[in-house]
């Protein structure tokens, strides 16, 4: 169970990092300005929510692929 949680947390963290860098490329060049904008606007939670929704979509597709794989493995 712990290994599954570690795997899913790793996927979530990698997805979070990827989405942050894709949505805010200025974070690499001037992170203090981006963090300053986050403080003034108070939108700390939106990256986690966006990542969660994308993660759910990816998880759904992974579940479908796993189900199809399991279905064809039982036929053999």
C-alpha positions as CSV (number, residue, x, y, z in Angstrom):
1,X,0.0,0.0,0.0
2,X,2.8,2.4,0.9
3,X,4.5,1.7,-2.5
4,X,1.3,2.6,-4.3
5,X,1.0,5.8,-2.4
6,X,4.6,6.7,-3.2
7,X,4.1,6.0,-6.9
8,X,0.9,8.1,-7.1
9,X,2.5,10.9,-5.1
10,X,5.5,10.9,-7.4
11,X,3.2,11.0,-10.4
12,X,1.2,13.9,-8.9
13,X,4.3,15.8,-8.0
14,X,5.8,15.4,-11.5
15,X,2.5,16.5,-13.0
16,X,2.4,19.5,-10.7
17,X,5.9,20.5,-11.7
18,X,5.2,20.0,-15.4
19,X,2.0,22.1,-15.3
20,X,3.6,24.9,-13.3
21,X,6.4,25.2,-15.8
22,X,4.0,25.0,-18.8
23,X,1.6,27.6,-17.4
24,X,4.1,29.9,-15.9
25,X,7.4,29.8,-17.8
26,X,8.4,33.1,-16.1
27,X,8.8,31.1,-12.9
28,X,12.2,30.0,-14.1
29,X,13.5,33.4,-15.0
30,X,12.0,35.5,-12.2
31,X,10.5,33.4,-9.4
32,X,10.2,36.2,-6.9
33,X,7.9,38.2,-9.2
34,X,5.7,35.2,-9.6
35,X,5.6,34.6,-5.9
36,X,4.8,38.2,-5.3
37,X,1.9,38.0,-7.7
38,X,0.6,35.0,-5.8
39,X,0.8,36.8,-2.5
40,X,-1.0,39.9,-3.8
41,X,-3.8,37.9,-5.5
42,X,-4.0,35.2,-2.8
43,X,-4.3,32.3,-5.2
44,X,-2.1,29.7,-3.6
45,X,-4.4,26.7,-4.1
46,X,-5.2,26.9,-7.8
47,X,-2.1,25.0,-9.0
48,X,-3.0,22.1,-6.7
49,X,-6.6,22.1,-7.9
50,X,-5.7,22.2,-11.6
51,X,-3.2,19.4,-11.1
52,X,-5.8,17.4,-9.2
53,X,-8.3,17.6,-12.1
54,X,-5.6,16.7,-14.7
55,X,-4.5,13.9,-12.4
56,X,-8.0,12.5,-12.2
57,X,-8.3,12.5,-16.0
58,X,-4.9,10.7,-16.3
59,X,-5.9,8.3,-13.6
60,X,-9.2,7.5,-15.4
61,X,-7.3,6.7,-18.6
62,X,-4.8,4.6,-16.7
63,X,-7.7,2.7,-15.1
64,X,-9.3,2.0,-18.5
65,X,-6.0,0.8,-19.9
66,X,-5.4,-1.4,-16.9
67,X,-8.9,-2.9,-17.2
68,X,-8.4,-3.6,-20.9
69,X,-5.0,-5.2,-20.2
70,X,-6.5,-7.4,-17.5
71,X,-9.4,-8.3,-19.7
72,X,-7.1,-9.5,-22.5
73,X,-4.7,-11.2,-20.1
74,X,-7.5,-13.4,-18.7
75,X,-8.5,-14.6,-22.2
76,X,-5.1,-16.1,-22.7
